[in-house]
Amino acid sequence: MTGDPHKSLQASHEQIVYAAVLEKGMLLGLALLLLTFVLYVLGIIKPYIPVSEISQYWSLSVGEYLHTTRIHQGWWWVGMLGYGDFLNFIGIALLGGVTIFCFLVVIPVLWKNNDKLYALFSLLEAVILSLAASGMLGSGGH
Amino acid sequence: MTRTGKMGVLCLALLLSVTLLAGNGLAGEGVMAADATSSAPWWMWPLLLLVVTFVMGVAAVLGGVGGGVLFVPIISGFFPFHLDFVRGAGLLVALSGALAAGPGLLKMNLASLRLAMPVALIASSFAILGAMVGLALPTQVVQIALGVTILGICVLMLIAKKSTVPDVPKADTISSVLRIYGVYQEASTGEIIDWKIHRTWQGLLLFVAIGIMAGMFGLGAGWANVPVLNLLMGAPLKISVATSKFLLSITDTSAAWIYLNQGCVIPMIVVPSLIGIMAGSFVGVRLLKVAKPGLVLI
């Protein structure tokens, strides 16, 4: 249509790159989620909380749940990956982290296109999401 | 949406809001499910979640909503889970539905990365704040506020008109500088639509409130994204719906991490919900491409 890539029926290069990374990360996360859930539900890997007992806890508030089950907040689950239920957190974390990776990947693409403002937006977004993922932003809970 | 459809949505929302407000006295336990949970086998609830969230996934793409806005009131009202876990799962549901739909929408050039990025920067920052406030407030307060919000969303859906291709006489300065414009082909008619936006700073300001509510209630925020992008900022309806859906993959990521780090994730609730919503979203994206704009729910 015109020389402006944003005035084309086709998606821009950075949009295609972003979509490709998002798609791969999402599919990998989904596959891991399915695999780990099967391992958990079928009891192939022993869970921290037996599946038959989980219904005793899901009606508690998060504070009561953490206290009763002695589960800790933050990235504590990484040390518990030997248990089937915590293994599911790998897929969940990947789905939560893929967007950060997408923004990091498009920064050089945008920079190369002399789109420095959007490269800065991407960097800022990656920082904000990483900060949220870090667990440094706590709250009182209840 | 037809008048009958709108009345149906109103009735459903009223029922859910009343359920949520009434459930306040039970300190977060699902009212309908409170008695059933003792006798029902544990696997019944994850199985039901899978079916319900699949249907939500299809509907959510067509409405440009994340699924969380359907998930949180329905699951907290009819399932025996505490609101803390429902909100955590709701955000992950909205996030996963958006992740599943995002690549397809970006490749089809229906979702606009240039439109989404500045908006996402604001919404995701304030979603973190909303999540922190929501987790610090007592459950009863959040539950009442959620019930009121659902009613507000219902009113918004009833009174807000949609505009297939809004009239934008002139792009404003901010959107011109940011080069937020594009072209897309309406698949149902073959028409090529050249779009631009206006009232950008007013729209960005509204995304502060949208981000806070998304984080606080675990609702996703598509119900608010679409009217702001379409009616206020003037993006075509399909671009608004698709960009809103993609936007949720960013906004809800920030809030979902807060809930995840606070311990509000039980895999037995989250995983069946995510698988259901993602499978439904794959189907929904294919339907959105061929759907006439008038069939889009919001």
Interface residues (C-beta under 8 A of the other chain):
Chain A: M1 D4 H6 K7 S8 L9 Q10 A11 S12 E14 Q15 I16 Y18 A19 A20 L22 E23 G25 M26 G29 L30 L33 L34 F37 Y40 V51 S52 I54 S55 Y57 W58 S59 L60 S61 V62 Y65 L66 I71 H72 Q73 G74 W75 D85 F86 N88 F89 G91 I92 A93 L95 G96 V98 T99 I100 V106 L117 Y118 F121 S122 L124 E125 I128 L129 L131 A132 A133 G135 L137 G138 S139 G140 G141 H142
Chain B: A27 G28 E29 G30 T37 W42 W43 W45 P80 F81 H82 D84 F85 G88 L92 L95 S96 L99 A100 G102 P103 G104 L106 K107 M108 N109 S112 L113 R114 M117 P118 A120 L121 S124 S125 I128 A131 M132 V133 L135 A136 L137 P138 T139 L178 R179 Y181 G182 V183 Y184 Q185 I192 D194 S249 I250 T253 S254 A255 A256 W257 I258 L260 N261 Q262 G263 C264 V265 I266 P267 M268 I269 V270 V271 P272 L274 I275 M278
